[in-house]
């Protein structure tokens, strides 16, 4: 289990602990974090520091490691997310209420696209924080659509089948605010992690593994992996999963026609149990 499970799980995987959906969210914590927050919301404050770190990498390489360390600390304390499987995402929507679909802020930033209807929404708000959605009109510019549990599951399945990765989002860890359906390069959390080494997104509780006796080298999983963890091995006509790069979303497994891919609990693998 990751450190969030140890600290906030109460004996469970942390996002399966209903308490983490039910407390007051979007409330700034007092203490040393106040200097970093600068009277802004956690997501906005972390975003400023992350942006400064990314800019420094190109303009001031010597200063980048310091800013990268600061960005990592802020991201993990305030808005750290984590990849989850479809099954665990289904469990999450059973635990939290209310549930609301909304626009993705990442796609607004990277694509200039405002999702403004139920068919386009790719983010989902979970828990009591959604009662306050109208306090941030810019964040929810595309509106929200409140839905029931079964509708939420159908929505998750629809985007998952298209190859989108479910990742939970927080607004002040451990308070889980929702689920995003992510892909690279649209998703800022994935880009920060893969391109800049800023860990705003933790790897999941599982990793994927290939059964070579079932794989016939169709390469379908290669094109679906958002993390570049799957390669086609020409000499054996099979695909290979780099488990050090795998984030454990399971998109490859669901789309494997021969059931050659399974999900293994990360904590059962000595070389990966501390790789988050």
Secondary structure by P-SEA (a helix, b strand, c coil): cccccccccccccccccccccccccccccccccccccccccaaaaaaaaaaaaaaaaaccccaaaaaaaaaaaaaaacbbbbbbcaaaaaaaaaccccbbbbbbaaaaaaccccccccccccccccccccccccccccccccbbbbbcaaaaaaaaaaaaaabbbbbbbbcccccccccccccccccaaaaaaaccccccbbbccbbbbbcccccccccccccccccccccccccccbbbbccccccccccccccccccccccccccccccccccc
